[in-house]
Amino acid sequence: MSGIPGRKRGAWRSPAVLTLCVFLFIAGLFLWLEHRAHLLGALPLLLPLLICVGMHFFMHRGHGAHDDHRKEGDRDGR
């Protein structure tokens, strides 16, 4: 099928996966078209929450995370 003997076709090229991708795309399109007003209306409420989660995630990476993640030897004072 691919023209090269002994070469396997990738999983992304199978008919079942392509059909699933097309179905998910169409379902996502219909969800966006039908519920756009609800999603965009909730955006001002959800945006600060997402910003807080993002800041917590990225700011803890900068100083080595929480103190309780130290090595066992550090807790004993050795």
N, CA, C and O atoms as a Tripos MOL2 file, in Angstrom:
@<TRIPOS>MOLECULE
protein
  312   311    78     0     0
PROTEIN
NO_CHARGES

@<TRIPOS>ATOM
      1 N           0.8060   -1.1990    0.0000 N.3       1 MET1
      2 CA          0.0000    0.0000    0.0000 C.3       1 MET1
      3 C           0.8460    1.2590    0.0000 C.2       1 MET1
      4 O           0.5020    2.2300   -0.6740 O.2       1 MET1
      5 N           1.9480    1.2640    0.7420 N.am      2 SER2
      6 CA          2.7700    2.4620    0.7940 C.3       2 SER2
      7 C           3.7710    2.5110   -0.3460 C.2       2 SER2
      8 O           4.4240    3.5360   -0.5420 O.2       2 SER2
      9 N           3.9080    1.4240   -1.1090 N.am      3 GLY3
     10 CA          4.8300    1.4210   -2.2200 C.3       3 GLY3
     11 C           6.2030    0.9040   -1.8600 C.2       3 GLY3
     12 O           6.9770    0.5750   -2.7580 O.2       3 GLY3
     13 N           6.5400    0.8180   -0.5870 N.am      4 ILE4
     14 CA          7.8300    0.3190   -0.1440 C.3       4 ILE4
     15 C           7.5840   -1.0090    0.5590 C.2       4 ILE4
     16 O           6.8680   -1.0570    1.5590 O.2       4 ILE4
     17 N           8.1770   -2.0960    0.0420 N.am      5 PRO5
     18 CA          7.9500   -3.4000    0.6760 C.3       5 PRO5
     19 C           8.5410   -3.4550    2.0830 C.2       5 PRO5
     20 O           9.6420   -2.9580    2.3190 O.2       5 PRO5
     21 N           7.8160   -4.0510    3.0030 N.am      6 GLY6
     22 CA          8.2930   -4.2150    4.3650 C.3       6 GLY6
     23 C           8.0650   -3.0040    5.2510 C.2       6 GLY6
     24 O           8.3670   -3.0580    6.4430 O.2       6 GLY6
     25 N           7.5450   -1.9230    4.7110 N.am      7 ARG7
     26 CA          7.3050   -0.7290    5.5130 C.3       7 ARG7
     27 C           5.8490   -0.7190    5.9880 C.2       7 ARG7
     28 O           4.9200   -0.8630    5.1940 O.2       7 ARG7
     29 N           5.6780   -0.5470    7.2900 N.am      8 LYS8
     30 CA          4.3320   -0.5480    7.8550 C.3       8 LYS8
     31 C           3.7000    0.8220    7.7220 C.2       8 LYS8
     32 O           4.3770    1.8490    7.7540 O.2       8 LYS8
     33 N           2.3960    0.8120    7.5750 N.am      9 ARG9
     34 CA          1.6470    2.0550    7.5100 C.3       9 ARG9
     35 C           1.4230    2.5590    8.9220 C.2       9 ARG9
     36 O           1.1120    1.7660    9.8100 O.2       9 ARG9
     37 N           1.5720    3.8550    9.1570 N.am     10 GLY10
     38 CA          1.4030    4.4250   10.4820 C.3      10 GLY10
     39 C          -0.0290    4.3370   10.9660 C.2      10 GLY10
     40 O          -0.9630    4.2430   10.1700 O.2      10 GLY10
     41 N          -0.1940    4.3670   12.2780 N.am     11 ALA11
     42 CA         -1.5280    4.2650   12.8670 C.3      11 ALA11
     43 C          -2.3930    5.4640   12.4970 C.2      11 ALA11
     44 O          -3.6160    5.3470   12.4120 O.2      11 ALA11
     45 N          -1.7610    6.6200   12.2760 N.am     12 TRP12
     46 CA         -2.5420    7.8210   11.9420 C.3      12 TRP12
     47 C          -3.1130    7.7550   10.5370 C.2      12 TRP12
     48 O          -3.9870    8.5510   10.1920 O.2      12 TRP12
     49 N          -2.6470    6.8370    9.7300 N.am     13 ARG13
     50 CA         -3.1230    6.7380    8.3530 C.3      13 ARG13
     51 C          -4.2110    5.6860    8.1980 C.2      13 ARG13
     52 O          -4.7170    5.4930    7.0920 O.2      13 ARG13
     53 N          -4.5840    5.0030    9.2710 N.am     14 SER14
     54 CA         -5.6110    3.9680    9.1540 C.3      14 SER14
     55 C          -6.9820    4.6170    8.9820 C.2      14 SER14
     56 O          -7.2130    5.7250    9.4650 O.2      14 SER14
     57 N          -7.8820    3.9310    8.2990 N.am     15 PRO15
     58 CA         -9.2180    4.4900    8.0700 C.3      15 PRO15
     59 C          -9.9940    4.7540    9.3650 C.2      15 PRO15
     60 O         -10.7530    5.7200    9.4480 O.2      15 PRO15
     61 N          -9.8070    3.9080   10.3630 N.am     16 ALA16
     62 CA        -10.5420    4.0990   11.6190 C.3      16 ALA16
     63 C         -10.1060    5.3770   12.3230 C.2      16 ALA16
     64 O         -10.9470    6.1050   12.8500 O.2      16 ALA16
     65 N          -8.8110    5.6610   12.3390 N.am     17 VAL17
     66 CA         -8.3050    6.8530   13.0150 C.3      17 VAL17
     67 C          -8.7160    8.1020   12.2420 C.2      17 VAL17
     68 O          -9.0980    9.1060   12.8440 O.2      17 VAL17
     69 N          -8.6400    8.0470   10.9260 N.am     18 LEU18
     70 CA         -9.0700    9.1990   10.1250 C.3      18 LEU18
     71 C         -10.5600    9.4740   10.3100 C.2      18 LEU18
     72 O         -10.9700   10.6310   10.4020 O.2      18 LEU18
     73 N         -11.3630    8.4300   10.3640 N.am     19 THR19
     74 CA        -12.8030    8.5930   10.5870 C.3      19 THR19
     75 C         -13.0620    9.1960   11.9620 C.2      19 THR19
     76 O         -13.9150   10.0730   12.1000 O.2      19 THR19
     77 N         -12.3420    8.7400   12.9740 N.am     20 LEU20
     78 CA        -12.4990    9.2770   14.3200 C.3      20 LEU20
     79 C         -12.1130   10.7550   14.3620 C.2      20 LEU20
     80 O         -12.8010   11.5580   14.9930 O.2      20 LEU20
     81 N         -11.0220   11.1160   13.6970 N.am     21 CYS21
     82 CA        -10.5960   12.5240   13.6670 C.3      21 CYS21
     83 C         -11.6280   13.4140   12.9920 C.2      21 CYS21
     84 O         -11.9160   14.5080   13.4770 O.2      21 CYS21
     85 N         -12.1830   12.9550   11.8830 N.am     22 VAL22
     86 CA        -13.2130   13.7370   11.1900 C.3      22 VAL22
     87 C         -14.4480   13.8730   12.0690 C.2      22 VAL22
     88 O         -15.0270   14.9560   12.1570 O.2      22 VAL22
     89 N         -14.8590   12.7820   12.7240 N.am     23 PHE23
     90 CA        -16.0150   12.8370   13.6150 C.3      23 PHE23
     91 C         -15.7890   13.8070   14.7700 C.2      23 PHE23
     92 O         -16.6720   14.6010   15.0920 O.2      23 PHE23
     93 N         -14.6090   13.7490   15.3980 N.am     24 LEU24
     94 CA        -14.3210   14.6480   16.5160 C.3      24 LEU24
     95 C         -14.2640   16.1030   16.0690 C.2      24 LEU24
     96 O         -14.6860   16.9920   16.8090 O.2      24 LEU24
     97 N         -13.7490   16.3580   14.8700 N.am     25 PHE25
     98 CA        -13.7120   17.7120   14.3450 C.3      25 PHE25
     99 C         -15.1240   18.2500   14.1230 C.2      25 PHE25
    100 O         -15.4230   19.3840   14.4970 O.2      25 PHE25
    101 N         -15.9890   17.4420   13.5190 N.am     26 ILE26
    102 CA        -17.3680   17.8750   13.2700 C.3      26 ILE26
    103 C         -18.1080   18.0630   14.5800 C.2      26 ILE26
    104 O         -18.8580   19.0290   14.7220 O.2      26 ILE26
    105 N         -17.9200   17.1630   15.5490 N.am     27 ALA27
    106 CA        -18.5700   17.3040   16.8550 C.3      27 ALA27
    107 C         -18.0950   18.5690   17.5620 C.2      27 ALA27
    108 O         -18.8990   19.2940   18.1480 O.2      27 ALA27
    109 N         -16.7890   18.8370   17.5080 N.am     28 GLY28
    110 CA        -16.2580   20.0600   18.1140 C.3      28 GLY28
    111 C         -16.7880   21.3030   17.4430 C.2      28 GLY28
    112 O         -17.0670   22.2970   18.1130 O.2      28 GLY28
    113 N         -16.9340   21.2660   16.1270 N.am     29 LEU29
    114 CA        -17.4820   22.4080   15.3990 C.3      29 LEU29
    115 C         -18.9240   22.6790   15.8130 C.2      29 LEU29
    116 O         -19.2970   23.8270   16.0540 O.2      29 LEU29
    117 N         -19.7370   21.6220   15.8950 N.am     30 PHE30
    118 CA        -21.1290   21.8110   16.3230 C.3      30 PHE30
    119 C         -21.2060   22.3000   17.7680 C.2      30 PHE30
    120 O         -22.0380   23.1520   18.0810 O.2      30 PHE30
    121 N         -20.3590   21.7810   18.6500 N.am     31 LEU31
    122 CA        -20.3550   22.2500   20.0370 C.3      31 LEU31
    123 C         -19.9950   23.7270   20.1060 C.2      31 LEU31
    124 O         -20.6130   24.4820   20.8570 O.2      31 LEU31
    125 N         -19.0070   24.1440   19.3350 N.am     32 TRP32
    126 CA        -18.6080   25.5530   19.3360 C.3      32 TRP32
    127 C         -19.7320   26.4350   18.7940 C.2      32 TRP32
    128 O         -20.0270   27.4850   19.3650 O.2      32 TRP32
    129 N         -20.3600   26.0130   17.6970 N.am     33 LEU33
    130 CA        -21.4010   26.8360   17.0920 C.3      33 LEU33
    131 C         -22.6340   26.9570   17.9810 C.2      33 LEU33
    132 O         -23.2610   28.0150   18.0320 O.2      33 LEU33
    133 N         -22.9820   25.8870   18.6760 N.am     34 GLU34
    134 CA        -24.1920   25.9010   19.4960 C.3      34 GLU34
    135 C         -23.9810   26.5120   20.8770 C.2      34 GLU34
    136 O         -24.9250   27.0550   21.4520 O.2      34 GLU34
    137 N         -22.7830   26.4400   21.4170 N.am     35 HIS35
    138 CA        -22.5520   26.8720   22.7950 C.3      35 HIS35
    139 C         -21.5660   28.0330   22.8990 C.2      35 HIS35
    140 O         -21.0360   28.2990   23.9770 O.2      35 HIS35
    141 N         -21.3220   28.7120   21.8070 N.am     36 ARG36
    142 CA        -20.3640   29.8090   21.7840 C.3      36 ARG36
    143 C         -20.7390   30.9110   22.7690 C.2      36 ARG36
    144 O         -19.8700   31.4380   23.4650 O.2      36 ARG36
    145 N         -22.0120   31.2630   22.8370 N.am     37 ALA37
    146 CA        -22.4450   32.3360   23.7400 C.3      37 ALA37
    147 C         -22.2050   31.9620   25.2020 C.2      37 ALA37
    148 O         -21.8090   32.8100   26.0010 O.2      37 ALA37
    149 N         -22.4390   30.7170   25.5490 N.am     38 HIS38
    150 CA        -22.2310   30.2790   26.9300 C.3      38 HIS38
    151 C         -20.7430   30.2810   27.2860 C.2      38 HIS38
    152 O         -20.3550   30.7260   28.3660 O.2      38 HIS38
    153 N         -19.9260   29.7840   26.3780 N.am     39 LEU39
    154 CA        -18.4900   29.7260   26.6490 C.3      39 LEU39
    155 C         -17.8760   31.1100   26.7440 C.2      39 LEU39
    156 O         -17.0870   31.3820   27.6500 O.2      39 LEU39
    157 N         -18.2310   31.9840   25.8190 N.am     40 LEU40
    158 CA        -17.6730   33.3330   25.8500 C.3      40 LEU40
    159 C         -18.2370   34.1480   27.0050 C.2      40 LEU40
    160 O         -17.5650   35.0500   27.5070 O.2      40 LEU40
    161 N         -19.4630   33.8460   27.4370 N.am     41 GLY41
    162 CA        -20.0520   34.5300   28.5840 C.3      41 GLY41
    163 C         -19.3830   34.1470   29.8900 C.2      41 GLY41
    164 O         -19.3140   34.9610   30.8110 O.2      41 GLY41
    165 N         -18.8880   32.9150   29.9850 N.am     42 ALA42
    166 CA        -18.2200   32.4570   31.2010 C.3      42 ALA42
    167 C         -16.7400   32.8120   31.2150 C.2      42 ALA42
    168 O         -16.0790   32.6470   32.2410 O.2      42 ALA42
    169 N         -16.2140   33.2900   30.1100 N.am     43 LEU43
    170 CA        -14.7910   33.5900   30.0200 C.3      43 LEU43
    171 C         -14.3250   34.6260   31.0420 C.2      43 LEU43
    172 O         -13.2670   34.4230   31.6380 O.2      43 LEU43
    173 N         -15.0450   35.7220   31.2830 N.am     44 PRO44
    174 CA        -14.5720   36.6680   32.3000 C.3      44 PRO44
    175 C         -14.5110   36.0720   33.7070 C.2      44 PRO44
    176 O         -13.7300   36.5320   34.5400 O.2      44 PRO44
    177 N         -15.3150   35.0670   33.9730 N.am     45 LEU45
    178 CA        -15.2880   34.4240   35.2810 C.3      45 LEU45
    179 C         -14.1690   33.3880   35.3850 C.2      45 LEU45
    180 O         -13.5810   33.2100   36.4520 O.2      45 LEU45
    181 N         -13.8810   32.7140   34.2870 N.am     46 LEU46
    182 CA        -12.8880   31.6450   34.3020 C.3      46 LEU46
    183 C         -11.4660   32.1420   34.0510 C.2      46 LEU46
    184 O         -10.5060   31.4960   34.4730 O.2      46 LEU46
    185 N         -11.3210   33.2560   33.3850 N.am     47 LEU47
    186 CA         -9.9960   33.7570   33.0510 C.3      47 LEU47
    187 C          -9.1360   34.0480   34.2870 C.2      47 LEU47
    188 O          -7.9760   33.6360   34.3080 O.2      47 LEU47
    189 N          -9.6450   34.7380   35.3180 N.am     48 PRO48
    190 CA         -8.8140   34.9420   36.5170 C.3      48 PRO48
    191 C          -8.4260   33.6300   37.1990 C.2      48 PRO48
    192 O          -7.3220   33.5120   37.7300 O.2      48 PRO48
    193 N          -9.3170   32.6570   37.1880 N.am     49 LEU49
    194 CA         -8.9990   31.3610   37.7830 C.3      49 LEU49
    195 C          -7.8710   30.6780   37.0170 C.2      49 LEU49
    196 O          -6.9600   30.1170   37.6260 O.2      49 LEU49
    197 N          -7.9230   30.7180   35.7070 N.am     50 LEU50
    198 CA         -6.8650   30.1210   34.9010 C.3      50 LEU50
    199 C          -5.5470   30.8620   35.0680 C.2      50 LEU50
    200 O          -4.4820   30.2440   35.0530 O.2      50 LEU50
    201 N          -5.6060   32.1690   35.2260 N.am     51 ILE51
    202 CA         -4.3870   32.9480   35.4430 C.3      51 ILE51
    203 C          -3.7490   32.5650   36.7780 C.2      51 ILE51
    204 O          -2.5280   32.4310   36.8620 O.2      51 ILE51
    205 N          -4.5560   32.3890   37.8130 N.am     52 CYS52
    206 CA         -4.0210   32.0100   39.1280 C.3      52 CYS52
    207 C          -3.3490   30.6380   39.0800 C.2      52 CYS52
    208 O          -2.2730   30.4490   39.6470 O.2      52 CYS52
    209 N          -3.9790   29.6930   38.4080 N.am     53 VAL53
    210 CA         -3.3950   28.3570   38.2920 C.3      53 VAL53
    211 C          -2.0870   28.4280   37.5090 C.2      53 VAL53
    212 O          -1.1070   27.7860   37.8850 O.2      53 VAL53
    213 N          -2.0640   29.1960   36.4320 N.am     54 GLY54
    214 CA         -0.8490   29.3340   35.6450 C.3      54 GLY54
    215 C           0.2700   29.9960   36.4210 C.2      54 GLY54
    216 O           1.4210   29.5680   36.3370 O.2      54 GLY54
    217 N          -0.0520   31.0350   37.1760 N.am     55 MET55
    218 CA          0.9710   31.7080   37.9730 C.3      55 MET55
    219 C           1.5270   30.7710   39.0370 C.2      55 MET55
    220 O           2.7360   30.7470   39.2650 O.2      55 MET55
    221 N           0.6690   30.0070   39.6860 N.am     56 HIS56
    222 CA          1.1200   29.0670   40.7110 C.3      56 HIS56
    223 C           2.0650   28.0320   40.0930 C.2      56 HIS56
    224 O           3.1080   27.7150   40.6650 O.2      56 HIS56
    225 N           1.6940   27.5140   38.9320 N.am     57 PHE57
    226 CA          2.5100   26.4960   38.2750 C.3      57 PHE57
    227 C           3.8760   27.0500   37.8780 C.2      57 PHE57
    228 O           4.9010   26.4320   38.1630 O.2      57 PHE57
    229 N           3.8970   28.1990   37.2300 N.am     58 PHE58
    230 CA          5.1570   28.7220   36.7180 C.3      58 PHE58
    231 C           6.0130   29.3650   37.8100 C.2      58 PHE58
    232 O           7.2400   29.3290   37.7100 O.2      58 PHE58
    233 N           5.4190   29.9420   38.8300 N.am     59 MET59
    234 CA          6.2160   30.5920   39.8630 C.3      59 MET59
    235 C           6.8780   29.5740   40.7820 C.2      59 MET59
    236 O           7.9660   29.8360   41.2950 O.2      59 MET59
    237 N           6.2600   28.4320   41.0030 N.am     60 HIS60
    238 CA          6.8850   27.4020   41.8330 C.3      60 HIS60
    239 C           8.0360   26.7230   41.1170 C.2      60 HIS60
    240 O           8.9160   26.1620   41.7690 O.2      60 HIS60
    241 N           8.0520   26.7600   39.8190 N.am     61 ARG61
    242 CA          9.1580   26.1580   39.0840 C.3      61 ARG61
    243 C          10.4090   27.0130   39.2240 C.2      61 ARG61
    244 O          11.5190   26.4970   39.0920 O.2      61 ARG61
    245 N          10.2610   28.2920   39.4860 N.am     62 GLY62
    246 CA         11.3980   29.1930   39.5320 C.3      62 GLY62
    247 C          12.2280   29.0850   40.7970 C.2      62 GLY62
    248 O          13.4250   29.3670   40.7540 O.2      62 GLY62
    249 N          11.6460   28.6900   41.9250 N.am     63 HIS63
    250 CA         12.4090   28.6580   43.1710 C.3      63 HIS63
    251 C          12.5600   27.2490   43.7270 C.2      63 HIS63
    252 O          12.8000   27.0910   44.9240 O.2      63 HIS63
    253 N          12.4280   26.2350   42.9010 N.am     64 GLY64
    254 CA         12.7010   24.8690   43.3430 C.3      64 GLY64
    255 C          11.5350   24.2050   44.0280 C.2      64 GLY64
    256 O          11.7550   23.2670   44.7940 O.2      64 GLY64
    257 N          10.3410   24.6210   43.8090 N.am     65 ALA65
    258 CA          9.1160   24.0070   44.3300 C.3      65 ALA65
    259 C           8.9940   24.1800   45.8400 C.2      65 ALA65
    260 O           9.6080   25.0760   46.4200 O.2      65 ALA65
    261 N           8.2090   23.3290   46.4640 N.am     66 HIS66
    262 CA          7.9260   23.4280   47.8920 C.3      66 HIS66
    263 C           9.0940   22.9040   48.7260 C.2      66 HIS66
    264 O           9.9350   22.1570   48.2270 O.2      66 HIS66
    265 N           9.1380   23.2950   49.9780 N.am     67 ASP67
    266 CA         10.2300   22.8650   50.8610 C.3      67 ASP67
    267 C          10.1310   21.3980   51.2490 C.2      67 ASP67
    268 O          11.1490   20.8040   51.6040 O.2      67 ASP67
    269 N           8.9610   20.7910   51.1980 N.am     68 ASP68
    270 CA          8.8250   19.4120   51.6390 C.3      68 ASP68
    271 C           9.3220   18.4070   50.5980 C.2      68 ASP68
    272 O           9.1600   17.2020   50.7900 O.2      68 ASP68
    273 N           9.9090   18.8650   49.5240 N.am     69 HIS69
    274 CA         10.4530   17.9810   48.5090 C.3      69 HIS69
    275 C          11.9680   17.8170   48.6480 C.2      69 HIS69
    276 O          12.6390   17.4190   47.6950 O.2      69 HIS69
    277 N          12.4990   18.1180   49.8130 N.am     70 ARG70
    278 CA         13.9370   17.9800   50.0330 C.3      70 ARG70
    279 C          14.3230   16.5170   50.1410 C.2      70 ARG70
    280 O          13.4610   15.6470   50.2560 O.2      70 ARG70
    281 N          15.6110   16.2500   50.1040 N.am     71 LYS71
    282 CA         16.1110   14.8810   50.2500 C.3      71 LYS71
    283 C          15.9540   14.4090   51.6880 C.2      71 LYS71
    284 O          15.8220   15.2260   52.5990 O.2      71 LYS71
    285 N          15.9680   13.1060   51.8970 N.am     72 GLU72
    286 CA         15.8160   12.5320   53.2390 C.3      72 GLU72
    287 C          16.9340   12.9640   54.1580 C.2      72 GLU72
    288 O          16.6860   13.2210   55.3360 O.2      72 GLU72
    289 N          18.1480   13.0540   53.6690 N.am     73 GLY73
    290 CA         19.2940   13.4410   54.5010 C.3      73 GLY73
    291 C          19.1720   14.8560   55.0370 C.2      73 GLY73
    292 O          19.6870   15.1460   56.1170 O.2      73 GLY73
    293 N          18.5140   15.7340   54.3210 N.am     74 ASP74
    294 CA         18.3540   17.1200   54.7460 C.3      74 ASP74
    295 C          17.4080   17.2300   55.9560 C.2      74 ASP74
    296 O          17.5610   18.1250   56.7880 O.2      74 ASP74
    297 N          16.4570   16.3370   56.0410 N.am     75 ARG75
    298 CA         15.4860   16.4140   57.1610 C.3      75 ARG75
    299 C          16.1160   16.0390   58.4850 C.2      75 ARG75
    300 O          15.7300   16.5610   59.5310 O.2      75 ARG75
    301 N          17.0860   15.1350   58.4460 N.am     76 ASP76
    302 CA         17.7130   14.6840   59.6690 C.3      76 ASP76
    303 C          18.7660   15.6570   60.1540 C.2      76 ASP76
    304 O          19.2360   15.5510   61.2870 O.2      76 ASP76
    305 N          19.1350   16.5920   59.3210 N.am     77 GLY77
    306 CA         20.1790   17.5470   59.7010 C.3      77 GLY77
    307 C          21.5730   17.0120   59.4540 C.2      77 GLY77
    308 O          22.5420   17.5820   59.9570 O.2      77 GLY77
    309 N          21.7060   15.9490   58.7070 N.am     78 ARG78
    310 CA         23.0130   15.3380   58.4250 C.3      78 ARG78
    311 C          23.6470   15.9980   57.2370 C.2      78 ARG78
    312 O          24.7510   15.6250   56.8400 O.2      78 ARG78
@<TRIPOS>BOND
     1     1     2 1
     2     2     3 1
     3     3     4 2
     4     3     5 am
     5     5     6 1
     6     6     7 1
     7     7     8 2
     8     7     9 am
     9     9    10 1
    10    10    11 1
    11    11    12 2
    12    11    13 am
    13    13    14 1
    14    14    15 1
    15    15    16 2
    16    15    17 am
    17    17    18 1
    18    18    19 1
    19    19    20 2
    20    19    21 am
    21    21    22 1
    22    22    23 1
    23    23    24 2
    24    23    25 am
    25    25    26 1
    26    26    27 1
    27    27    28 2
    28    27    29 am
    29    29    30 1
    30    30    31 1
    31    31    32 2
    32    31    33 am
    33    33    34 1
    34    34    35 1
    35    35    36 2
    36    35    37 am
    37    37    38 1
    38    38    39 1
    39    39    40 2
    40    39    41 am
    41    41    42 1
    42    42    43 1
    43    43    44 2
    44    43    45 am
    45    45    46 1
    46    46    47 1
    47    47    48 2
    48    47    49 am
    49    49    50 1
    50    50    51 1
    51    51    52 2
    52    51    53 am
    53    53    54 1
    54    54    55 1
    55    55    56 2
    56    55    57 am
    57    57    58 1
    58    58    59 1
    59    59    60 2
    60    59    61 am
    61    61    62 1
    62    62    63 1
    63    63    64 2
    64    63    65 am
    65    65    66 1
    66    66    67 1
    67    67    68 2
    68    67    69 am
    69    69    70 1
    70    70    71 1
    71    71    72 2
    72    71    73 am
    73    73    74 1
    74    74    75 1
    75    75    76 2
    76    75    77 am
    77    77    78 1
    78    78    79 1
    79    79    80 2
    80    79    81 am
    81    81    82 1
    82    82    83 1
    83    83    84 2
    84    83    85 am
    85    85    86 1
    86    86    87 1
    87    87    88 2
    88    87    89 am
    89    89    90 1
    90    90    91 1
    91    91    92 2
    92    91    93 am
    93    93    94 1
    94    94    95 1
    95    95    96 2
    96    95    97 am
    97    97    98 1
    98    98    99 1
    99    99   100 2
   100    99   101 am
   101   101   102 1
   102   102   103 1
   103   103   104 2
   104   103   105 am
   105   105   106 1
   106   106   107 1
   107   107   108 2
   108   107   109 am
   109   109   110 1
   110   110   111 1
   111   111   112 2
   112   111   113 am
   113   113   114 1
   114   114   115 1
   115   115   116 2
   116   115   117 am
   117   117   118 1
   118   118   119 1
   119   119   120 2
   120   119   121 am
   121   121   122 1
   122   122   123 1
   123   123   124 2
   124   123   125 am
   125   125   126 1
   126   126   127 1
   127   127   128 2
   128   127   129 am
   129   129   130 1
   130   130   131 1
   131   131   132 2
   132   131   133 am
   133   133   134 1
   134   134   135 1
   135   135   136 2
   136   135   137 am
   137   137   138 1
   138   138   139 1
   139   139   140 2
   140   139   141 am
   141   141   142 1
   142   142   143 1
   143   143   144 2
   144   143   145 am
   145   145   146 1
   146   146   147 1
   147   147   148 2
   148   147   149 am
   149   149   150 1
   150   150   151 1
   151   151   152 2
   152   151   153 am
   153   153   154 1
   154   154   155 1
   155   155   156 2
   156   155   157 am
   157   157   158 1
   158   158   159 1
   159   159   160 2
   160   159   161 am
   161   161   162 1
   162   162   163 1
   163   163   164 2
   164   163   165 am
   165   165   166 1
   166   166   167 1
   167   167   168 2
   168   167   169 am
   169   169   170 1
   170   170   171 1
   171   171   172 2
   172   171   173 am
   173   173   174 1
   174   174   175 1
   175   175   176 2
   176   175   177 am
   177   177   178 1
   178   178   179 1
   179   179   180 2
   180   179   181 am
   181   181   182 1
   182   182   183 1
   183   183   184 2
   184   183   185 am
   185   185   186 1
   186   186   187 1
   187   187   188 2
   188   187   189 am
   189   189   190 1
   190   190   191 1
   191   191   192 2
   192   191   193 am
   193   193   194 1
   194   194   195 1
   195   195   196 2
   196   195   197 am
   197   197   198 1
   198   198   199 1
   199   199   200 2
   200   199   201 am
   201   201   202 1
   202   202   203 1
   203   203   204 2
   204   203   205 am
   205   205   206 1
   206   206   207 1
   207   207   208 2
   208   207   209 am
   209   209   210 1
   210   210   211 1
   211   211   212 2
   212   211   213 am
   213   213   214 1
   214   214   215 1
   215   215   216 2
   216   215   217 am
   217   217   218 1
   218   218   219 1
   219   219   220 2
   220   219   221 am
   221   221   222 1
   222   222   223 1
   223   223   224 2
   224   223   225 am
   225   225   226 1
   226   226   227 1
   227   227   228 2
   228   227   229 am
   229   229   230 1
   230   230   231 1
   231   231   232 2
   232   231   233 am
   233   233   234 1
   234   234   235 1
   235   235   236 2
   236   235   237 am
   237   237   238 1
   238   238   239 1
   239   239   240 2
   240   239   241 am
   241   241   242 1
   242   242   243 1
   243   243   244 2
   244   243   245 am
   245   245   246 1
   246   246   247 1
   247   247   248 2
   248   247   249 am
   249   249   250 1
   250   250   251 1
   251   251   252 2
   252   251   253 am
   253   253   254 1
   254   254   255 1
   255   255   256 2
   256   255   257 am
   257   257   258 1
   258   258   259 1
   259   259   260 2
   260   259   261 am
   261   261   262 1
   262   262   263 1
   263   263   264 2
   264   263   265 am
   265   265   266 1
   266   266   267 1
   267   267   268 2
   268   267   269 am
   269   269   270 1
   270   270   271 1
   271   271   272 2
   272   271   273 am
   273   273   274 1
   274   274   275 1
   275   275   276 2
   276   275   277 am
   277   277   278 1
   278   278   279 1
   279   279   280 2
   280   279   281 am
   281   281   282 1
   282   282   283 1
   283   283   284 2
   284   283   285 am
   285   285   286 1
   286   286   287 1
   287   287   288 2
   288   287   289 am
   289   289   290 1
   290   290   291 1
   291   291   292 2
   292   291   293 am
   293   293   294 1
   294   294   295 1
   295   295   296 2
   296   295   297 am
   297   297   298 1
   298   298   299 1
   299   299   300 2
   300   299   301 am
   301   301   302 1
   302   302   303 1
   303   303   304 2
   304   303   305 am
   305   305   306 1
   306   306   307 1
   307   307   308 2
   308   307   309 am
   309   309   310 1
   310   310   311 1
   311   311   312 2
@<TRIPOS>SUBSTRUCTURE
     1 MET1         2 RESIDUE 1 A MET
     2 SER2         6 RESIDUE 1 A SER
     3 GLY3        10 RESIDUE 1 A GLY
     4 ILE4        14 RESIDUE 1 A ILE
     5 PRO5        18 RESIDUE 1 A PRO
     6 GLY6        22 RESIDUE 1 A GLY
     7 ARG7        26 RESIDUE 1 A ARG
     8 LYS8        30 RESIDUE 1 A LYS
     9 ARG9        34 RESIDUE 1 A ARG
    10 GLY10       38 RESIDUE 1 A GLY
    11 ALA11       42 RESIDUE 1 A ALA
    12 TRP12       46 RESIDUE 1 A TRP
    13 ARG13       50 RESIDUE 1 A ARG
    14 SER14       54 RESIDUE 1 A SER
    15 PRO15       58 RESIDUE 1 A PRO
    16 ALA16       62 RESIDUE 1 A ALA
    17 VAL17       66 RESIDUE 1 A VAL
    18 LEU18       70 RESIDUE 1 A LEU
    19 THR19       74 RESIDUE 1 A THR
    20 LEU20       78 RESIDUE 1 A LEU
    21 CYS21       82 RESIDUE 1 A CYS
    22 VAL22       86 RESIDUE 1 A VAL
    23 PHE23       90 RESIDUE 1 A PHE
    24 LEU24       94 RESIDUE 1 A LEU
    25 PHE25       98 RESIDUE 1 A PHE
    26 ILE26      102 RESIDUE 1 A ILE
    27 ALA27      106 RESIDUE 1 A ALA
    28 GLY28      110 RESIDUE 1 A GLY
    29 LEU29      114 RESIDUE 1 A LEU
    30 PHE30      118 RESIDUE 1 A PHE
    31 LEU31      122 RESIDUE 1 A LEU
    32 TRP32      126 RESIDUE 1 A TRP
    33 LEU33      130 RESIDUE 1 A LEU
    34 GLU34      134 RESIDUE 1 A GLU
    35 HIS35      138 RESIDUE 1 A HIS
    36 ARG36      142 RESIDUE 1 A ARG
    37 ALA37      146 RESIDUE 1 A ALA
    38 HIS38      150 RESIDUE 1 A HIS
    39 LEU39      154 RESIDUE 1 A LEU
    40 LEU40      158 RESIDUE 1 A LEU
    41 GLY41      162 RESIDUE 1 A GLY
    42 ALA42      166 RESIDUE 1 A ALA
    43 LEU43      170 RESIDUE 1 A LEU
    44 PRO44      174 RESIDUE 1 A PRO
    45 LEU45      178 RESIDUE 1 A LEU
    46 LEU46      182 RESIDUE 1 A LEU
    47 LEU47      186 RESIDUE 1 A LEU
    48 PRO48      190 RESIDUE 1 A PRO
    49 LEU49      194 RESIDUE 1 A LEU
    50 LEU50      198 RESIDUE 1 A LEU
    51 ILE51      202 RESIDUE 1 A ILE
    52 CYS52      206 RESIDUE 1 A CYS
    53 VAL53      210 RESIDUE 1 A VAL
    54 GLY54      214 RESIDUE 1 A GLY
    55 MET55      218 RESIDUE 1 A MET
    56 HIS56      222 RESIDUE 1 A HIS
    57 PHE57      226 RESIDUE 1 A PHE
    58 PHE58      230 RESIDUE 1 A PHE
    59 MET59      234 RESIDUE 1 A MET
    60 HIS60      238 RESIDUE 1 A HIS
    61 ARG61      242 RESIDUE 1 A ARG
    62 GLY62      246 RESIDUE 1 A GLY
    63 HIS63      250 RESIDUE 1 A HIS
    64 GLY64      254 RESIDUE 1 A GLY
    65 ALA65      258 RESIDUE 1 A ALA
    66 HIS66      262 RESIDUE 1 A HIS
    67 ASP67      266 RESIDUE 1 A ASP
    68 ASP68      270 RESIDUE 1 A ASP
    69 HIS69      274 RESIDUE 1 A HIS
    70 ARG70      278 RESIDUE 1 A ARG
    71 LYS71      282 RESIDUE 1 A LYS
    72 GLU72      286 RESIDUE 1 A GLU
    73 GLY73      290 RESIDUE 1 A GLY
    74 ASP74      294 RESIDUE 1 A ASP
    75 ARG75      298 RESIDUE 1 A ARG
    76 ASP76      302 RESIDUE 1 A ASP
    77 GLY77      306 RESIDUE 1 A GLY
    78 ARG78      310 RESIDUE 1 A ARG
